[in-house]
Amino acid sequence: MKFSLALIFTFSLLFIPVLEAAVYKGQKAYVKKCRKCHGGGQKVAASKRMKEWKKLLNRKNKGIKLAKLHLESKKAKKSWKYFNSKKYRKRARHLKDFMVEYAKDSGNVPACN
């Protein structure tokens, strides 16, 4: 009994992080898709507080609020295809973690400039 509980506990510790979003994946997505228009990640991430980034990119709406901001802007026309894609909705949670980690009130500075 104790062995099986220990085994289950060990496997859960190994696989739970895989299911969660990752800051480094968000940074990678930012560099790949956002940097062309927005420049370095520090400027953009630090433009809002943690609470604001969580609202724009929450799990429930899968980043639709941020996508809507881009889709309503004529300046962001180049990004419309990306924000309408399944790929964006999949990456939104990682992007959220990156933006929250380096938000204005987080005290952290990204190294992707």
TORPA-4810 file (N, C-alpha, C, O; in nm, 3 decimals):
<nodes>
NODE_1_0.082_-0.120_0.000_0.000_0.000_0.000_0.087_0.126_0.000_0.065_0.217_-0.079_M
NODE_2_0.185_0.129_0.090_0.271_0.247_0.098_0.352_0.264_-0.030_0.374_0.376_-0.077_K
NODE_3_0.395_0.151_-0.086_0.474_0.157_-0.209_0.393_0.214_-0.324_0.442_0.298_-0.399_F
NODE_4_0.268_0.169_-0.337_0.184_0.219_-0.447_0.153_0.368_-0.431_0.150_0.441_-0.529_S
NODE_5_0.132_0.412_-0.309_0.109_0.555_-0.285_0.234_0.636_-0.318_0.225_0.744_-0.377_L
NODE_6_0.349_0.584_-0.280_0.475_0.653_-0.310_0.498_0.659_-0.461_0.545_0.761_-0.513_A
NODE_7_0.465_0.553_-0.530_0.480_0.548_-0.675_0.387_0.649_-0.744_0.429_0.721_-0.835_L
NODE_8_0.264_0.654_-0.701_0.168_0.749_-0.757_0.214_0.893_-0.731_0.207_0.978_-0.819_I
NODE_9_0.259_0.919_-0.610_0.307_1.052_-0.574_0.426_1.092_-0.660_0.433_1.206_-0.708_F
NODE_10_0.520_1.001_-0.681_0.639_1.029_-0.762_0.601_1.061_-0.906_0.650_1.158_-0.963_T
NODE_11_0.514_0.980_-0.964_0.472_1.005_-1.102_0.396_1.137_-1.116_0.411_1.207_-1.215_F
NODE_12_0.314_1.169_-1.016_0.240_1.295_-1.024_0.336_1.414_-1.018_0.312_1.515_-1.085_S
NODE_13_0.442_1.404_-0.941_0.541_1.512_-0.936_0.615_1.526_-1.068_0.654_1.636_-1.107_L
NODE_14_0.635_1.416_-1.137_0.707_1.420_-1.264_0.623_1.475_-1.378_0.676_1.541_-1.467_L
NODE_15_0.494_1.448_-1.377_0.411_1.482_-1.492_0.326_1.608_-1.477_0.278_1.660_-1.578_F
NODE_16_0.306_1.658_-1.358_0.227_1.779_-1.340_0.291_1.899_-1.409_0.218_1.973_-1.476_I
NODE_17_0.421_1.922_-1.399_0.480_2.038_-1.468_0.461_2.035_-1.620_0.458_2.140_-1.683_P
NODE_18_0.450_1.917_-1.678_0.431_1.905_-1.822_0.296_1.963_-1.863_0.282_2.016_-1.973_V
NODE_19_0.197_1.953_-1.776_0.063_2.000_-1.807_0.047_2.151_-1.790_-0.047_2.210_-1.843_L
NODE_20_0.137_2.212_-1.717_0.126_2.354_-1.689_0.198_2.437_-1.795_0.283_2.386_-1.869_E
NODE_21_0.162_2.563_-1.802_0.228_2.655_-1.895_0.369_2.684_-1.846_0.402_2.662_-1.729_A
NODE_22_0.452_2.733_-1.936_0.591_2.760_-1.901_0.633_2.898_-1.950_0.601_2.938_-2.062_A
NODE_23_0.704_2.970_-1.864_0.751_3.104_-1.897_0.842_3.100_-2.020_0.830_3.184_-2.109_V
NODE_24_0.933_3.001_-2.024_1.027_2.996_-2.137_0.955_2.971_-2.270_0.999_3.018_-2.374_Y
NODE_25_0.844_2.896_-2.266_0.767_2.874_-2.389_0.696_3.002_-2.431_0.682_3.030_-2.550_K
NODE_26_0.651_3.079_-2.334_0.589_3.207_-2.363_0.688_3.305_-2.421_0.656_3.382_-2.512_G
NODE_27_0.809_3.302_-2.368_0.916_3.389_-2.419_0.948_3.352_-2.564_0.967_3.438_-2.649_Q
NODE_28_0.954_3.222_-2.589_0.982_3.174_-2.725_0.871_3.218_-2.822_0.899_3.261_-2.934_K
NODE_29_0.746_3.205_-2.778_0.632_3.247_-2.862_0.637_3.397_-2.886_0.609_3.443_-2.997_A
NODE_30_0.672_3.473_-2.784_0.681_3.619_-2.799_0.788_3.655_-2.902_0.763_3.734_-2.993_Y
NODE_31_0.906_3.597_-2.886_1.017_3.628_-2.978_0.979_3.591_-3.121_1.010_3.664_-3.215_V
NODE_32_0.913_3.477_-3.137_0.879_3.428_-3.270_0.767_3.509_-3.337_0.774_3.537_-3.457_K
NODE_33_0.664_3.546_-3.262_0.545_3.606_-3.322_0.521_3.754_-3.291_0.454_3.822_-3.368_K
NODE_34_0.573_3.804_-3.181_0.538_3.940_-3.138_0.651_4.041_-3.152_0.626_4.161_-3.164_C
NODE_35_0.771_3.994_-3.151_0.887_4.083_-3.147_0.897_4.175_-3.270_0.942_4.289_-3.259_R
NODE_36_0.855_4.125_-3.385_0.863_4.205_-3.509_0.792_4.339_-3.493_0.843_4.442_-3.537_K
NODE_37_0.676_4.338_-3.433_0.596_4.461_-3.418_0.621_4.533_-3.286_0.623_4.656_-3.280_C
NODE_38_0.640_4.456_-3.179_0.646_4.514_-3.045_0.786_4.534_-2.989_0.802_4.598_-2.885_H
NODE_39_0.887_4.481_-3.055_1.024_4.495_-3.004_1.050_4.399_-2.889_0.985_4.296_-2.877_G
NODE_40_1.145_4.434_-2.805_1.185_4.348_-2.693_1.072_4.320_-2.596_0.981_4.401_-2.579_G
NODE_41_1.079_4.205_-2.533_0.974_4.161_-2.441_0.962_4.245_-2.316_0.853_4.253_-2.258_G
NODE_42_1.070_4.306_-2.272_1.067_4.384_-2.149_0.969_4.500_-2.159_0.890_4.524_-2.069_Q
NODE_43_0.975_4.572_-2.270_0.890_4.690_-2.290_0.742_4.652_-2.288_0.661_4.718_-2.222_K
NODE_44_0.707_4.549_-2.358_0.567_4.509_-2.369_0.517_4.448_-2.239_0.411_4.486_-2.189_V
NODE_45_0.591_4.354_-2.184_0.548_4.288_-2.060_0.533_4.390_-1.947_0.440_4.381_-1.867_A
NODE_46_0.625_4.485_-1.941_0.623_4.585_-1.834_0.521_4.696_-1.860_0.509_4.789_-1.780_A
NODE_47_0.448_4.689_-1.969_0.348_4.792_-1.999_0.219_4.772_-1.919_0.137_4.863_-1.910_S
NODE_48_0.202_4.654_-1.861_0.081_4.625_-1.784_0.117_4.555_-1.653_0.225_4.498_-1.639_K
NODE_49_0.025_4.561_-1.560_0.043_4.492_-1.431_0.004_4.345_-1.447_-0.062_4.307_-1.545_R
NODE_50_0.045_4.264_-1.350_0.017_4.120_-1.354_-0.133_4.093_-1.371_-0.173_4.007_-1.450_M
NODE_51_-0.214_4.166_-1.296_-0.359_4.147_-1.301_-0.415_4.175_-1.441_-0.505_4.105_-1.487_K
NODE_52_-0.361_4.277_-1.507_-0.408_4.311_-1.641_-0.373_4.202_-1.742_-0.455_4.167_-1.827_E
NODE_53_-0.250_4.147_-1.732_-0.210_4.039_-1.823_-0.295_3.915_-1.799_-0.333_3.846_-1.893_W
NODE_54_-0.323_3.886_-1.672_-0.406_3.769_-1.641_-0.546_3.784_-1.700_-0.605_3.686_-1.746_K
NODE_55_-0.598_3.906_-1.699_-0.730_3.932_-1.755_-0.730_3.914_-1.907_-0.822_3.855_-1.964_K
NODE_56_-0.627_3.967_-1.973_-0.618_3.958_-2.119_-0.594_3.816_-2.169_-0.642_3.777_-2.276_L
NODE_57_-0.520_3.739_-2.091_-0.479_3.606_-2.137_-0.524_3.494_-2.044_-0.451_3.396_-2.026_L
NODE_58_-0.642_3.506_-1.984_-0.681_3.402_-1.889_-0.717_3.271_-1.957_-0.747_3.267_-2.077_N
NODE_59_-0.713_3.166_-1.880_-0.734_3.030_-1.932_-0.876_3.012_-1.988_-0.897_2.940_-2.085_R
NODE_60_-0.971_3.079_-1.924_-1.111_3.063_-1.964_-1.135_3.114_-2.106_-1.202_3.048_-2.186_K
NODE_61_-1.080_3.233_-2.138_-1.106_3.288_-2.272_-0.995_3.257_-2.372_-1.001_3.300_-2.487_N
NODE_62_-0.893_3.183_-2.329_-0.782_3.139_-2.416_-0.717_3.254_-2.493_-0.678_3.239_-2.609_K
NODE_63_-0.707_3.368_-2.427_-0.638_3.481_-2.488_-0.719_3.558_-2.589_-0.664_3.639_-2.664_G
NODE_64_-0.848_3.535_-2.593_-0.932_3.600_-2.693_-0.935_3.752_-2.675_-0.947_3.825_-2.773_I
NODE_65_-0.924_3.800_-2.551_-0.926_3.945_-2.529_-0.805_4.011_-2.593_-0.817_4.118_-2.653_K
NODE_66_-0.688_3.950_-2.580_-0.568_4.005_-2.644_-0.580_3.995_-2.796_-0.543_4.087_-2.868_L
NODE_67_-0.631_3.883_-2.843_-0.650_3.865_-2.987_-0.745_3.971_-3.042_-0.722_4.027_-3.149_A
NODE_68_-0.852_3.999_-2.968_-0.950_4.098_-3.011_-0.887_4.236_-3.025_-0.918_4.310_-3.119_K
NODE_69_-0.798_4.272_-2.932_-0.728_4.400_-2.942_-0.651_4.410_-3.073_-0.651_4.515_-3.138_L
NODE_70_-0.586_4.302_-3.110_-0.508_4.300_-3.234_-0.598_4.297_-3.358_-0.570_4.364_-3.457_H
NODE_71_-0.704_4.220_-3.351_-0.793_4.205_-3.466_-0.873_4.333_-3.495_-0.917_4.354_-3.607_L
NODE_72_-0.890_4.416_-3.395_-0.961_4.543_-3.414_-0.870_4.656_-3.460_-0.917_4.764_-3.493_E
NODE_73_-0.741_4.631_-3.460_-0.644_4.734_-3.497_-0.595_4.715_-3.641_-0.547_4.608_-3.677_S
NODE_74_-0.607_4.818_-3.721_-0.558_4.812_-3.860_-0.405_4.801_-3.863_-0.349_4.742_-3.955_K
NODE_75_-0.339_4.857_-3.762_-0.193_4.851_-3.754_-0.144_4.707_-3.738_-0.033_4.673_-3.778_K
NODE_76_-0.228_4.622_-3.679_-0.189_4.484_-3.651_-0.234_4.387_-3.759_-0.244_4.267_-3.734_A
NODE_77_-0.263_4.437_-3.877_-0.316_4.353_-3.985_-0.228_4.231_-4.015_-0.279_4.124_-4.047_K
NODE_78_-0.096_4.248_-4.005_-0.004_4.137_-4.032_-0.023_4.020_-3.935_0.008_3.906_-3.968_K
NODE_79_-0.075_4.049_-3.816_-0.088_3.944_-3.715_-0.227_3.880_-3.712_-0.249_3.788_-3.633_S
NODE_80_-0.319_3.925_-3.793_-0.456_3.875_-3.788_-0.464_3.724_-3.810_-0.539_3.656_-3.741_W
NODE_81_-0.388_3.673_-3.903_-0.391_3.528_-3.931_-0.349_3.449_-3.807_-0.411_3.348_-3.773_K
NODE_82_-0.244_3.496_-3.741_-0.195_3.428_-3.620_-0.299_3.431_-3.508_-0.324_3.328_-3.445_Y
NODE_83_-0.360_3.546_-3.484_-0.455_3.557_-3.374_-0.586_3.483_-3.402_-0.662_3.457_-3.308_F
NODE_84_-0.613_3.450_-3.525_-0.730_3.369_-3.559_-0.699_3.220_-3.560_-0.788_3.138_-3.581_N
NODE_85_-0.573_3.185_-3.537_-0.531_3.045_-3.548_-0.545_2.967_-3.418_-0.551_3.022_-3.308_S
NODE_86_-0.550_2.837_-3.436_-0.554_2.745_-3.323_-0.419_2.749_-3.248_-0.413_2.731_-3.127_K
NODE_87_-0.314_2.774_-3.323_-0.179_2.782_-3.266_-0.172_2.891_-3.158_-0.112_2.870_-3.053_K
NODE_88_-0.233_3.006_-3.185_-0.234_3.115_-3.086_-0.308_3.072_-2.960_-0.258_3.091_-2.849_Y
NODE_89_-0.427_3.015_-2.976_-0.506_2.974_-2.859_-0.431_2.872_-2.776_-0.447_2.866_-2.654_R
NODE_90_-0.350_2.790_-2.842_-0.271_2.690_-2.771_-0.155_2.755_-2.694_-0.122_2.713_-2.583_K
NODE_91_-0.094_2.857_-2.754_0.022_2.922_-2.693_-0.015_3.032_-2.594_0.072_3.080_-2.521_R
NODE_92_-0.140_3.072_-2.590_-0.181_3.186_-2.507_-0.147_3.166_-2.360_-0.108_3.261_-2.292_A
NODE_93_-0.160_3.044_-2.309_-0.130_3.021_-2.167_0.018_3.039_-2.138_0.055_3.087_-2.030_R
NODE_94_0.103_3.001_-2.232_0.246_3.020_-2.214_0.281_3.169_-2.223_0.362_3.220_-2.146_H
NODE_95_0.219_3.236_-2.317_0.240_3.380_-2.334_0.196_3.454_-2.207_0.262_3.548_-2.163_L
NODE_96_0.085_3.409_-2.150_0.037_3.470_-2.025_0.141_3.455_-1.915_0.171_3.551_-1.845_K
NODE_97_0.196_3.336_-1.900_0.297_3.314_-1.796_0.418_3.404_-1.816_0.472_3.457_-1.719_D
NODE_98_0.459_3.422_-1.941_0.573_3.509_-1.970_0.540_3.654_-1.934_0.618_3.721_-1.867_F
NODE_99_0.424_3.701_-1.979_0.385_3.840_-1.953_0.365_3.867_-1.804_0.404_3.973_-1.755_M
NODE_100_0.305_3.774_-1.734_0.283_3.791_-1.589_0.416_3.789_-1.514_0.437_3.867_-1.422_V
NODE_101_0.504_3.700_-1.554_0.636_3.688_-1.489_0.715_3.818_-1.499_0.789_3.853_-1.407_E
NODE_102_0.700_3.890_-1.609_0.779_4.012_-1.631_0.692_4.138_-1.636_0.732_4.238_-1.696_Y
NODE_103_0.576_4.133_-1.575_0.485_4.248_-1.571_0.546_4.364_-1.492_0.645_4.348_-1.421_A
NODE_104_0.484_4.479_-1.506_0.530_4.602_-1.442_0.552_4.585_-1.291_0.651_4.634_-1.238_K
NODE_105_0.462_4.516_-1.224_0.470_4.502_-1.079_0.535_4.371_-1.033_0.526_4.336_-0.916_D
NODE_106_0.601_4.298_-1.124_0.663_4.171_-1.087_0.805_4.187_-1.032_0.849_4.107_-0.949_S
NODE_107_0.875_4.290_-1.077_1.013_4.310_-1.033_1.113_4.228_-1.112_1.233_4.232_-1.082_G
NODE_108_1.069_4.154_-1.212_1.158_4.071_-1.295_1.184_4.138_-1.430_1.102_4.216_-1.478_N
NODE_109_1.298_4.106_-1.489_1.335_4.161_-1.620_1.371_4.045_-1.713_1.458_3.965_-1.679_V
NODE_110_1.306_4.034_-1.831_1.337_3.925_-1.924_1.471_3.946_-1.993_1.521_4.057_-2.003_P
NODE_111_1.527_3.837_-2.041_1.656_3.844_-2.110_1.642_3.812_-2.258_1.729_3.747_-2.315_A
NODE_112_1.533_3.857_-2.322_1.513_3.825_-2.464_1.534_3.945_-2.554_1.501_3.938_-2.672_C
NODE_113_1.587_4.053_-2.503_1.605_4.173_-2.586_1.713_4.158_-2.686_1.740_4.250_-2.763_N
</nodes>
